[in-house]
């Protein structure tokens, strides 16, 4: 990932970051169960958060620091997870950011949905309330399911 925000777009005039979060998602729907693995770099808390499918909110992981990335820098992000399709749980195992390994080891329930098949990989940029522009370039996204 290349995070690219020209210097005049990195912060607002009040010093607050334009970037609010960088979100990476993988979603699988198997049967009637949604396994949405969402992880985001939350600039407000300087943590990586994980998504709670049932309660539909972010869970801050205070043991996973998220650096506010500077402009024109490439970063390597990997995260690992498993699903339990019998009891309908997602297990966030860990993540590696720029070569540093972090362990999450959190389990959250899957959510029931009324449709049966989907696989999605998504990268989302969250900006400030003004919609100020910034840019994120993504290259060589790989995903594996087995």
C-alpha positions as CSV (number, residue, x, y, z in Angstrom):
1,X,0.0,0.0,0.0
2,X,1.2,3.5,-0.8
3,X,-0.3,6.1,1.5
4,X,0.0,9.4,-0.4
5,X,-1.4,12.6,0.9
6,X,0.4,15.7,-0.4
7,X,1.6,17.9,2.5
8,X,-1.2,20.4,2.1
9,X,-3.8,17.5,2.4
10,X,-2.3,15.6,5.4
11,X,-3.7,17.9,8.1
12,X,-6.4,20.5,8.3
13,X,-5.6,24.1,9.3
14,X,-6.5,23.2,12.9
15,X,-3.8,20.5,13.0
16,X,-6.2,17.5,12.8
17,X,-5.5,14.7,10.4
18,X,-7.6,14.5,7.3
19,X,-7.3,10.7,7.4
20,X,-9.6,9.2,10.0
21,X,-9.0,5.5,9.3
22,X,-7.6,3.1,6.7
23,X,-9.8,0.0,6.6
24,X,-9.1,-3.5,5.2
25,X,-11.9,-6.0,4.9
26,X,-12.4,-9.6,3.8
27,X,-16.0,-10.9,3.9
28,X,-17.2,-14.4,3.3
29,X,-20.8,-15.5,3.4
30,X,-21.1,-19.3,3.8
31,X,-24.6,-20.6,4.1
32,X,-26.5,-17.9,6.0
33,X,-23.6,-16.7,8.0
34,X,-21.4,-13.6,7.3
35,X,-17.8,-13.8,8.4
36,X,-16.7,-10.2,8.0
37,X,-13.1,-9.7,9.0
38,X,-12.5,-6.0,9.2
39,X,-9.4,-4.3,10.5
40,X,-8.7,-0.6,10.5
41,X,-5.9,1.8,11.5
42,X,-7.9,4.2,13.6
43,X,-6.1,7.6,13.6
44,X,-8.1,8.9,16.6
45,X,-7.0,6.2,18.9
46,X,-3.7,5.3,17.2
47,X,-4.7,1.6,17.4
48,X,-5.7,-1.1,15.0
49,X,-9.4,-2.0,15.5
50,X,-11.3,-5.2,14.6
51,X,-14.9,-5.4,13.5
52,X,-17.6,-6.9,15.7
53,X,-20.1,-8.4,13.2
54,X,-23.1,-8.9,15.6
55,X,-22.9,-5.6,17.5
56,X,-21.8,-3.6,14.4
57,X,-19.0,-1.6,15.9
58,X,-15.2,-1.4,16.1
59,X,-13.3,-3.0,18.9
60,X,-10.1,-1.0,19.8
61,X,-7.1,-3.2,20.2
62,X,-4.9,-1.1,22.5
63,X,-2.1,-3.6,22.3
64,X,-1.8,-3.0,18.5
65,X,-0.4,0.4,17.9
66,X,-1.2,2.1,14.6
67,X,1.3,4.7,13.3
68,X,0.0,7.6,11.4
69,X,1.7,7.0,8.1
70,X,3.5,9.8,6.5
71,X,3.0,10.8,2.8
72,X,4.7,8.9,0.0
73,X,5.5,5.8,1.9
74,X,4.8,2.1,1.1
75,X,3.6,-0.2,3.8
76,X,3.1,-4.0,3.9
77,X,0.0,-5.2,5.8
78,X,-0.9,-8.8,6.3
79,X,-3.5,-10.2,8.6
80,X,-4.5,-13.8,9.5
81,X,-7.8,-15.3,10.6
82,X,-9.8,-18.5,10.7
83,X,-13.5,-19.3,10.8
84,X,-15.5,-21.8,12.7
85,X,-18.3,-22.7,10.4
86,X,-19.9,-25.1,12.9
87,X,-20.4,-22.7,15.8
88,X,-20.2,-19.5,13.5
89,X,-17.3,-17.6,14.9
90,X,-14.4,-15.6,13.5
91,X,-11.0,-15.8,15.0
92,X,-8.6,-12.9,14.4
93,X,-5.2,-14.5,14.8
94,X,-2.7,-11.8,14.1
95,X,-1.2,-9.3,11.7
96,X,2.1,-8.2,10.4
97,X,2.7,-4.5,9.6
98,X,5.9,-3.6,7.8
99,X,7.6,-6.8,9.1
100,X,6.5,-6.5,12.7
101,X,4.3,-9.3,14.0
102,X,1.3,-8.5,16.3
103,X,-1.0,-11.1,17.8
104,X,-4.7,-10.3,18.2
105,X,-6.1,-13.7,19.3
106,X,-9.8,-12.5,19.5
107,X,-12.9,-14.4,18.7
108,X,-16.2,-12.7,17.6
109,X,-19.4,-14.3,16.5
110,X,-20.5,-14.3,12.8
111,X,-23.7,-12.6,11.8
112,X,-26.7,-14.3,10.3
113,X,-27.7,-12.9,6.9
114,X,-30.5,-13.9,4.5
115,X,-28.3,-14.8,1.5
116,X,-25.8,-17.5,1.0
117,X,-22.7,-16.8,-1.1
118,X,-20.3,-13.9,-1.3
119,X,-16.5,-13.3,-1.1
120,X,-15.2,-9.7,-1.0
121,X,-11.9,-8.0,-0.4
122,X,-12.3,-4.2,0.3
123,X,-10.0,-1.3,1.1
124,X,-11.7,1.8,2.5
125,X,-10.4,5.3,3.0
126,X,-12.2,7.3,5.7
127,X,-11.7,11.0,5.5
128,X,-12.8,13.9,7.7
129,X,-16.3,15.5,7.9
130,X,-15.3,18.0,5.1
131,X,-14.5,15.2,2.7
132,X,-11.0,16.6,2.2
133,X,-9.1,14.6,-0.4
134,X,-6.2,12.2,0.2
135,X,-4.9,9.2,-1.8
136,X,-4.1,5.6,-1.1
137,X,-2.6,3.4,-3.8
138,X,-2.8,-0.4,-3.4
139,X,-0.6,-2.8,-5.3
140,X,-0.4,-6.6,-5.3
141,X,-3.3,-7.6,-3.1
142,X,-3.3,-11.3,-2.5
143,X,-5.9,-13.4,-0.6
144,X,-6.0,-17.1,0.0
145,X,-8.8,-19.4,1.2
146,X,-8.3,-23.1,2.0
